[in-house]
Amino acid sequence: MLQLDKSKYQMGMINLAKETYRNNGILGFYRGYTALLLFTPAKNSVRFAAYEFASTNVFTDKKNKMSTFGCGLVAGCAEAIAVVTP
């Protein structure tokens, strides 16, 4: 809200918090929080499963920086494709 509306941006953070509380109550601060709560477990499970798969099957050599980077790259791509993009 603060970044999108220029008049809200000029109010400042404290006055905007007061206005949010005045208009929406305490639950106004948690608006949009349900999306975070719904998608975080899915993102984490896909990320960690893909990392383990990559470390077991793809990058089987010794644990060095490049294999760790490759496993993280596979995990991030899997997470982005399976959970974030749809």
Backbone as numpy.savetxt, mean C-alpha at the origin, in Angstrom:
# Nx Ny Nz CAx CAy CAz Cx Cy Cz
-7.90 15.13 0.38 -8.73 16.31 0.38 -7.85 17.56 0.38
-6.80 17.54 1.15 -5.94 18.71 1.28 -5.18 19.00 -0.01
-4.77 17.95 -0.74 -4.00 18.18 -1.95 -4.87 18.56 -3.13
-6.12 18.17 -3.15 -6.95 18.36 -4.33 -7.64 19.72 -4.40
-8.05 20.25 -3.28 -8.84 21.48 -3.26 -7.96 22.63 -2.78
-7.82 23.64 -3.61 -6.93 24.77 -3.28 -7.42 25.54 -2.06
-8.73 25.69 -1.91 -9.24 26.42 -0.74 -8.97 25.63 0.55
-9.04 24.32 0.47 -8.73 23.50 1.65 -7.24 23.55 1.96
-6.42 23.62 0.91 -4.98 23.70 1.10 -4.59 24.98 1.84
-5.28 26.05 1.54 -4.96 27.32 2.18 -5.44 27.38 3.63
-6.37 26.49 4.00 -6.84 26.46 5.39 -5.76 25.98 6.35
-4.90 25.11 5.90 -3.89 24.54 6.77 -4.39 23.24 7.38
-3.47 22.50 7.94 -3.78 21.17 8.43 -4.67 21.19 9.68
-4.41 22.09 10.59 -5.18 22.13 11.84 -6.63 22.54 11.57
-6.81 23.61 10.79 -8.17 24.06 10.49 -8.93 23.04 9.66
-8.23 22.33 8.77 -8.88 21.30 7.99 -9.31 20.12 8.87
-8.50 19.78 9.85 -8.88 18.72 10.80 -10.10 19.14 11.60
-10.14 20.40 12.00 -11.31 20.89 12.74 -12.57 20.83 11.87
-12.44 21.24 10.60 -13.59 21.21 9.71 -14.05 19.78 9.43
-13.11 18.87 9.26 -13.46 17.46 9.04 -14.22 16.91 10.24
-13.75 17.23 11.43 -14.42 16.76 12.64 -15.81 17.40 12.76
-15.91 18.67 12.43 -17.18 19.38 12.53 -18.21 18.81 11.54
-17.77 18.50 10.31 -18.69 18.04 9.27 -18.99 16.55 9.33
-17.98 15.73 9.64 -18.14 14.28 9.54 -17.98 13.54 10.86
-17.59 14.21 11.90 -17.37 13.54 13.17 -16.04 12.80 13.17
-15.84 11.98 14.18 -14.57 11.27 14.34 -14.37 10.25 13.22
-15.46 9.68 12.68 -15.33 8.70 11.61 -14.88 9.31 10.29
-14.95 10.62 10.16 -14.47 11.29 8.97 -12.97 11.14 8.76
-12.24 10.92 9.83 -10.79 10.73 9.73 -10.44 9.34 9.20
-11.36 8.40 9.29 -11.11 7.03 8.86 -11.79 6.69 7.54
-12.23 7.67 6.83 -12.88 7.47 5.55 -11.87 6.89 4.56
-12.24 5.82 3.90 -11.34 5.16 2.97 -10.44 4.13 3.61
-10.52 3.95 4.91 -9.67 3.02 5.63 -10.06 1.57 5.35
-11.31 1.33 4.98 -11.75 -0.04 4.74 -11.04 -0.64 3.52
-10.75 0.16 2.51 -10.03 -0.36 1.35 -8.64 -0.84 1.76
-7.99 -0.10 2.62 -6.67 -0.51 3.12 -6.77 -1.81 3.89
-7.78 -1.92 4.74 -7.93 -3.13 5.54 -8.30 -4.34 4.69
-9.02 -4.14 3.61 -9.41 -5.26 2.76 -8.27 -5.77 1.89
-7.45 -4.88 1.37 -6.44 -5.29 0.41 -5.07 -5.59 1.01
-4.79 -5.16 2.21 -3.48 -5.42 2.81 -3.20 -6.91 3.00
-4.12 -7.71 3.53 -3.81 -9.14 3.66 -3.59 -9.82 2.30
-4.36 -9.45 1.30 -4.18 -10.05 -0.02 -2.83 -9.66 -0.61
-2.46 -8.40 -0.50 -1.18 -7.95 -1.03 -0.02 -8.65 -0.34
-0.08 -8.73 0.98 1.02 -9.36 1.72 1.12 -10.85 1.43
0.00 -11.53 1.32 0.07 -12.97 1.07 0.64 -13.25 -0.32
0.23 -12.48 -1.32 0.78 -12.67 -2.67 2.26 -12.31 -2.69
2.63 -11.23 -2.04 4.03 -10.80 -2.04 4.94 -11.83 -1.39
4.57 -12.33 -0.21 5.43 -13.28 0.48 5.45 -14.64 -0.20
4.31 -15.07 -0.76 4.28 -16.34 -1.48 5.14 -16.26 -2.73
5.08 -15.16 -3.46 5.89 -15.01 -4.66 7.37 -14.92 -4.31
7.70 -14.27 -3.22 9.11 -14.19 -2.80 9.64 -15.57 -2.46
8.87 -16.34 -1.72 9.30 -17.70 -1.37 9.41 -18.58 -2.60
8.46 -18.45 -3.52 8.52 -19.23 -4.76 9.78 -18.88 -5.54
10.07 -17.60 -5.66 11.24 -17.17 -6.42 12.53 -17.60 -5.74
12.59 -17.53 -4.43 13.82 -17.92 -3.73 14.03 -19.42 -3.76
12.95 -20.19 -3.86 13.08 -21.64 -3.88 13.30 -22.17 -5.29
12.60 -21.62 -6.28 12.61 -22.19 -7.62 13.40 -21.42 -8.66
13.48 -20.13 -8.54 14.11 -19.33 -9.60 15.54 -18.97 -9.25
15.76 -18.39 -8.10 17.09 -17.97 -7.67 17.59 -18.93 -6.61
18.06 -20.09 -7.05 18.44 -21.14 -6.11 19.89 -21.06 -5.68
20.67 -20.15 -6.26 22.07 -20.04 -5.86 22.17 -19.41 -4.48
23.40 -19.16 -4.05 23.60 -18.60 -2.72 22.86 -17.28 -2.55
22.52 -16.99 -1.32 21.83 -15.73 -1.04 22.84 -14.58 -1.14
22.76 -13.85 -2.22 23.56 -12.65 -2.36 22.62 -11.48 -2.70
23.18 -10.34 -2.92 22.35 -9.16 -3.15 21.53 -9.26 -4.43
22.09 -9.84 -5.46 21.36 -9.93 -6.74 20.21 -10.93 -6.66
20.40 -12.04 -5.96 19.29 -12.99 -5.84 18.19 -12.42 -4.95
18.56 -11.70 -3.91 17.57 -11.05 -3.07 16.81 -9.99 -3.86
17.53 -9.23 -4.67 16.90 -8.23 -5.52 15.95 -8.89 -6.52
16.38 -9.99 -7.12 15.54 -10.70 -8.08 14.29 -11.26 -7.44
14.41 -11.81 -6.25 13.24 -12.33 -5.54 12.27 -11.19 -5.20
12.81 -10.07 -4.77 11.97 -8.92 -4.48 11.30 -8.37 -5.72
11.99 -8.40 -6.83 11.43 -7.95 -8.09 10.27 -8.85 -8.53
10.47 -10.16 -8.42 9.40 -11.10 -8.76 8.21 -10.90 -7.83
8.48 -10.73 -6.54 7.39 -10.54 -5.58 6.62 -9.26 -5.83
7.32 -8.18 -6.13 6.65 -6.91 -6.41 5.83 -6.96 -7.68
6.35 -7.61 -8.71 5.59 -7.73 -9.96 4.36 -8.60 -9.77
4.51 -9.70 -9.03 3.36 -10.57 -8.78 2.28 -9.84 -7.99
2.69 -9.08 -7.01 1.75 -8.31 -6.20 1.03 -7.26 -7.06
1.79 -6.58 -7.90 1.19 -5.54 -8.75 0.21 -6.13 -9.75
0.54 -7.27 -10.31 -0.31 -7.88 -11.32 -1.55 -8.52 -10.69
-1.35 -9.24 -9.59 -2.44 -10.04 -9.02 -3.40 -9.23 -8.15
-2.91 -8.23 -7.43 -3.75 -7.56 -6.45 -3.99 -6.09 -6.76
-2.94 -5.36 -7.07 -3.03 -3.91 -7.18 -3.72 -3.48 -8.47
-3.36 -4.07 -9.59 -3.88 -3.62 -10.88 -5.37 -3.90 -11.07
-5.88 -5.10 -10.77 -7.31 -5.32 -11.00 -8.14 -4.38 -10.17
